Amino acid sequence: MSAEFELETEDLEWHRFANCLGVDPDLFFPERGASTREAKEVCRGCVVRDECLEYALEHGEKFGIWGGMSERERRRIRRERSVQRRTGATRTA
């Protein structure tokens, strides 16, 4: 087994416990302008919601609902984290 495959497998171990396991994936990739409510409801209370969100943020997932958040919500988090990194780097310099 390659190290890359091992890392990827370990990285996705959380997925086995996800509420969305077995749910139609189309629910999490709604058409533009369609409701995300049902997908977010599946995510609500999921024990691996944080891991799912972090996976999407780390891997640059631009589409769909991940960790109970839409593309727009994840984009906002990425921007906020970017600002925090820049201002944190400025303060320590």
Backbone as CSV, one residue per row, in Angstrom:
resi,resn,N_x,N_y,N_z,CA_x,CA_y,CA_z,C_x,C_y,C_z
1,MET,0.857,-1.180,0.000,0.000,0.000,0.000,0.895,1.233,0.000
2,SER,0.610,2.174,-0.891,1.438,3.376,-0.966,1.108,4.308,0.201
3,ALA,2.078,5.147,0.528,1.879,6.102,1.619,0.748,7.067,1.289
4,GLU,0.656,7.455,0.007,-0.402,8.376,-0.417,-1.778,7.754,-0.208
5,PHE,-1.941,6.493,-0.612,-3.219,5.806,-0.436,-3.538,5.655,1.043
6,GLU,-2.531,5.318,1.833,-2.725,5.149,3.275,-3.185,6.455,3.904
7,LEU,-2.564,7.565,3.521,-2.942,8.874,4.045,-4.366,9.215,3.638
8,GLU,-4.705,8.976,2.375,-6.042,9.280,1.878,-7.090,8.435,2.605
9,THR,-6.809,7.162,2.818,-7.736,6.278,3.518,-7.939,6.748,4.951
10,GLU,-6.843,7.093,5.616,-6.921,7.571,6.994,-7.690,8.890,7.045
11,ASP,-7.459,9.737,6.062,-8.104,11.036,5.981,-9.625,10.902,5.881
12,LEU,-10.109,9.832,5.267,-11.539,9.656,5.060,-12.187,8.683,6.049
13,GLU,-11.460,8.231,7.030,-11.990,7.286,8.019,-13.263,7.829,8.685
14,TRP,-13.315,9.121,8.888,-14.476,9.755,9.522,-15.754,9.529,8.721
15,HIS,-15.628,9.377,7.427,-16.790,9.275,6.552,-17.680,8.078,6.900
16,ARG,-17.099,7.035,7.465,-17.881,5.841,7.822,-18.978,6.153,8.838
17,PHE,-18.839,7.253,9.560,-19.792,7.599,10.615,-20.723,8.744,10.229
18,ALA,-20.655,9.165,8.985,-21.422,10.335,8.526,-22.909,10.026,8.356
19,ASN,-23.734,10.983,8.710,-25.187,10.856,8.516,-25.554,10.694,7.048
20,CYS,-24.736,11.232,6.157,-25.057,11.221,4.730,-24.747,9.887,4.052
21,LEU,-24.123,8.996,4.756,-23.782,7.702,4.176,-25.063,7.007,3.718
22,GLY,-25.138,6.710,2.436,-26.314,6.048,1.887,-27.403,6.988,1.392
23,VAL,-27.219,8.293,1.611,-28.188,9.282,1.142,-27.809,9.663,-0.295
24,ASP,-28.808,9.923,-1.123,-28.571,10.307,-2.514,-27.641,11.528,-2.567
25,PRO,-26.473,11.396,-3.197,-25.514,12.507,-3.254,-26.074,13.754,-3.936
26,ASP,-27.032,13.603,-4.821,-27.617,14.766,-5.495,-28.233,15.751,-4.502
27,LEU,-28.653,15.244,-3.353,-29.223,16.111,-2.324,-28.210,17.158,-1.883
28,PHE,-26.920,16.795,-1.890,-25.870,17.675,-1.395,-25.273,18.566,-2.483
29,PHE,-25.753,18.404,-3.703,-25.295,19.217,-4.831,-26.513,19.769,-5.579
30,PRO,-27.280,20.636,-4.897,-28.513,21.161,-5.506,-28.213,22.091,-6.678
31,GLU,-29.187,22.217,-7.560,-29.085,23.159,-8.670,-28.953,24.570,-8.115
32,ARG,-28.347,25.454,-8.898,-28.194,26.850,-8.477,-29.569,27.428,-8.120
33,GLY,-29.647,28.015,-6.938,-30.883,28.634,-6.490,-31.828,27.691,-5.768
34,ALA,-31.555,26.381,-5.813,-32.418,25.416,-5.131,-32.121,25.421,-3.632
35,SER,-33.049,24.935,-2.870,-32.913,24.903,-1.418,-31.818,23.934,-0.971
36,THR,-31.091,24.347,0.047,-30.080,23.491,0.668,-30.575,22.957,2.017
37,ARG,-31.812,23.300,2.364,-32.360,22.969,3.673,-32.305,21.477,3.987
38,GLU,-32.740,20.628,3.042,-32.769,19.187,3.306,-31.374,18.626,3.539
39,ALA,-30.417,19.051,2.743,-29.038,18.571,2.911,-28.491,19.012,4.262
40,LYS,-28.727,20.258,4.607,-28.236,20.769,5.886,-28.910,20.063,7.056
41,GLU,-30.140,19.650,6.867,-30.852,18.912,7.915,-30.189,17.557,8.151
42,VAL,-29.731,16.913,7.093,-29.011,15.631,7.239,-27.736,15.867,8.049
43,CYS,-27.086,16.988,7.800,-25.827,17.304,8.483,-26.022,17.656,9.963
44,ARG,-27.180,18.217,10.265,-27.439,18.648,11.644,-27.340,17.443,12.582
45,GLY,-26.525,17.554,13.577,-26.377,16.490,14.561,-25.437,15.376,14.127
46,CYS,-24.827,15.492,12.962,-23.889,14.470,12.487,-22.636,14.511,13.365
47,VAL,-22.179,13.346,13.787,-21.028,13.286,14.702,-19.709,13.642,14.020
48,VAL,-19.672,13.634,12.698,-18.437,13.971,11.985,-18.595,15.240,11.145
49,ARG,-19.522,16.060,11.530,-19.780,17.298,10.789,-18.534,18.183,10.707
50,ASP,-17.825,18.343,11.809,-16.621,19.182,11.820,-15.537,18.620,10.907
51,GLU,-15.360,17.303,10.933,-14.358,16.661,10.089,-14.704,16.846,8.611
52,CYS,-15.989,16.733,8.297,-16.461,16.909,6.930,-16.191,18.336,6.450
53,LEU,-16.499,19.298,7.284,-16.268,20.696,6.932,-14.781,20.957,6.727
54,GLU,-13.954,20.477,7.639,-12.509,20.686,7.515,-11.963,20.023,6.254
55,TYR,-12.474,18.839,5.937,-12.050,18.157,4.714,-12.342,19.045,3.503
56,ALA,-13.548,19.594,3.449,-13.938,20.439,2.322,-13.079,21.698,2.244
57,LEU,-12.785,22.286,3.385,-11.966,23.490,3.408,-10.531,23.186,2.983
58,GLU,-9.970,22.107,3.500,-8.586,21.737,3.188,-8.409,21.308,1.739
59,HIS,-9.442,20.708,1.155,-9.341,20.202,-0.211,-9.967,21.133,-1.251
60,GLY,-10.377,22.304,-0.806,-10.894,23.303,-1.741,-12.178,22.908,-2.451
61,GLU,-13.040,22.152,-1.759,-14.322,21.773,-2.362,-15.124,23.041,-2.624
62,LYS,-15.442,23.266,-3.878,-16.145,24.493,-4.253,-17.631,24.290,-4.460
63,PHE,-18.071,23.061,-4.504,-19.476,22.788,-4.793,-20.083,21.903,-3.719
64,GLY,-21.373,22.057,-3.516,-22.109,21.176,-2.628,-22.126,21.602,-1.177
65,ILE,-22.845,20.815,-0.406,-22.966,21.024,1.036,-21.988,20.075,1.713
66,TRP,-21.100,20.626,2.511,-20.101,19.851,3.249,-20.126,20.353,4.691
67,GLY,-20.235,19.458,5.634,-20.244,19.879,7.031,-21.380,20.818,7.352
68,GLY,-22.467,20.706,6.599,-23.637,21.546,6.848,-23.511,22.954,6.306
69,MET,-22.509,23.197,5.460,-22.316,24.548,4.931,-22.267,24.553,3.412
70,SER,-22.799,25.616,2.856,-22.821,25.805,1.404,-21.474,26.334,0.915
71,GLU,-21.350,26.430,-0.400,-20.134,26.988,-0.996,-19.875,28.399,-0.470
72,ARG,-20.916,29.204,-0.442,-20.783,30.597,0.005,-20.325,30.658,1.464
73,GLU,-20.891,29.823,2.309,-20.511,29.813,3.722,-19.062,29.367,3.908
74,ARG,-18.640,28.369,3.124,-17.243,27.903,3.215,-16.273,28.961,2.684
75,ARG,-16.673,29.669,1.644,-15.836,30.737,1.095,-15.596,31.809,2.162
76,ARG,-16.647,32.141,2.916,-16.520,33.131,3.988,-15.527,32.650,5.056
77,ILE,-15.607,31.372,5.417,-14.682,30.817,6.407,-13.249,30.882,5.888
78,ARG,-13.047,30.520,4.615,-11.691,30.573,4.042,-11.142,31.997,4.067
79,ARG,-11.981,32.973,3.722,-11.551,34.378,3.760,-11.181,34.794,5.177
80,GLU,-12.035,34.438,6.148,-11.774,34.803,7.543,-10.473,34.187,8.034
81,ARG,-10.248,32.928,7.687,-9.012,32.255,8.105,-7.800,32.890,7.446
82,SER,-7.947,33.280,6.202,-6.846,33.926,5.489,-6.474,35.248,6.159
83,VAL,-7.477,36.028,6.519,-7.241,37.300,7.204,-6.574,37.048,8.553
84,GLN,-7.043,36.043,9.273,-6.455,35.724,10.573,-4.990,35.325,10.439
85,ARG,-4.676,34.533,9.406,-3.277,34.124,9.190,-2.404,35.335,8.880
86,ARG,-2.919,36.229,8.025,-2.133,37.409,7.648,-1.948,38.335,8.833
87,THR,-2.996,38.601,9.578,-2.866,39.518,10.714,-2.071,38.882,11.845
88,GLY,-2.184,37.582,12.003,-1.392,36.868,13.008,0.077,36.904,12.653
89,ALA,0.403,36.760,11.363,1.782,36.801,10.893,2.353,38.206,11.073
90,THR,1.523,39.223,10.868,1.968,40.605,11.012,2.286,40.918,12.458
91,ARG,1.455,40.411,13.363,1.650,40.694,14.789,2.917,40.050,15.335
92,THR,3.274,38.872,14.825,4.434,38.167,15.349,5.731,38.669,14.737
93,ALA,5.626,39.430,13.643,6.845,39.916,12.960,7.422,41.113,13.656
